[in-house]
Amino acid sequence: MSMSSDNFNEMAYADRYIQYVAQGVGFIAGIVSFSLGILNCLTLKSACFAAGTILSIIGTILIVLEAPLCCIGLACTNRVYEFSQRFSYLLRAVVYFVAAVVPLLLCLLSPTVWLGAAPVATCGVLYGVRAFRRDQRDRGFEGDAEPAGGEQPGSKSNLVTGRAK
């Protein structure tokens, strides 16, 4: 199955928009998770303190990876951003999703940890969608398009009409 050039261009534009949305969500997730991680560090429970620290570190890493212009004062941010762009979208999705789960395992009942980890997991899901869309585009997947004859191969049209052949 080959895709028409219009379908290919529409899918490429949609992939680009998903990437921009994922980067925007990653930047917002970094700010939210950093802020809520610091807020969670004010607790007296050691596991929740560790979860808040990890959440703050994840937030800082997300800001550097998704929006390096915000950390323009640091000399290494451009190199880190270029290094992170070499990884596949599926790998980013898995890393972000696992990074969101780790603080939850440490402090399961804290709402600030849940609110800080949810945007990070959302960013991971968006990168996963981007990875699967790119895989479909590379394979030439056209979705639920019917064959040129109008009938699915191997279908039995006599079941609808009731006529036997």
N, C-alpha and C positions, 0 to 999 in steps of 0.2 A: 504494500500500500504506500503510495507516495502522497505527500501532502501538497496542496496548492500553495503558491507563494503567499497569497493573502492570509491563509490559515497560519502559515509559518511565521509571518510578520506579526500577526495578532498575538500569537503565543509568545513570541520573543518580547513584545512590549509588555505583556502581562507578567512575564518572568522578571523583567526589569523593575516593574512597579512593585512586585512582591519583594524583591531585594531591597528597594528603597524603604518600603514599609517595615521590613524586618530590621533594617539598620535604625530606623526611627524608633521602633519599639525597643530595640536593644539599648539605645541611648537613654530613653525614658526609664527602662527597666534598671539600667545602671544607677541612675539618680535615685529612683525609688528604693532599690535594694540597699544602696549605700546608706541612705537616710534612715530607713527602718532598721538596718543592721546596727547603726549607732544607737538608735533608740532602744533596741533590744539588749544592748550591752549594759543598760542601766539596771538590769535585773540582778537578783541575788543568787539565782540558780547558776551553777557552773556550766551545765550543758547548754542552757539558753544563752549564756555569755559567749560560749564558743560558737554557737550557731549565729549569733549576731556578728561576731568577728568574721566568720567565714562569709556571711552575707555581705558585709562591707567590702571584703576583699573581692568577692565576685562582682559587686557593683563597680568597683574601681577598674577591674579588668574589662568589664563590658564597656565602660566609657572609653577606655583607651582603644579597644578593638573596633568599636562601632562608630565612634566620632573622635578621631584623633585631633581634629581642629580645636576641640575643647581643651586639650592638654598641650597646646602649642609651646608652652614654656619648657616642657621636658624634651630633651634632645633625642631620646630614643623612641618617641611615639611613632614617627613615620616608619622607622625600621620595623617596629613591632606590627604596625598596621599592614605593611607590605608582606611581612612574614605570614600574618594570619590570613591574607587573601589567597595564599597558595593552597590552603586546605579546602577540601570539598565541602559542599553545603550539608551533606548528610553527616559528615564528621562534626561540623559545627552544631548541627541540631542535636546530636547525641551528647556532645560535651555540655551544651547549655541546659539540656533537660536533666542530665545527671547532676550538674552543678546546682540546679534548683532543688533537687531531691535531698541532697546531703544535709543542708541545714534543717530540713523538715524532719529527718530521722533523728537529729539531735534534740530538737525541742518541738515536739509534735503539737502541743496544746497552745502555743503562743500565736495569737492572731497577727502580730507584727511579722513573724517569720513567714506565715502563710501569705500575707500581703506583699512581702518582699520577694518571695520565691515565685509567685504566680506570674509576674511579668517576664521573669527570666525564662520560665518554662514556655510562655507564649512565644517568646523570641525563638526558642528552640523549635517549637511547632512550625512557625513560619519558615524557618530555614529548611525544615523537613519537607514542607509543601513545595518549596522552591527546588529542592533536590529531586523530588519525584516528578515535578513538571518538566524539569530539564531532561530527566531520563526518558519521559514519554516523548518529548520533542525529538530527542536524538534517535529514538527508535522509530519515529514516524507514526505515532499513535494518533488516530483521528477521532477518537471518542466513539459515540454510538451511531456512526454513519452507516447507512444501509448500502448494500451492494448496488451496482448499476441496474440490475434487473428488477429491483423493488422487492424481491423476496429473499429471505434469508436462505442460505444453502441448506438443503436437507429439510426444509419446513414442509408441512403437509397442508396445503391450502384446501384440500377436500374436506377437512374436518370442520371448517367454517360453513361451507355451503351444503354439506351433507351428501354430496354426490360421490359415488365411488367410481374409481377409474377402471 
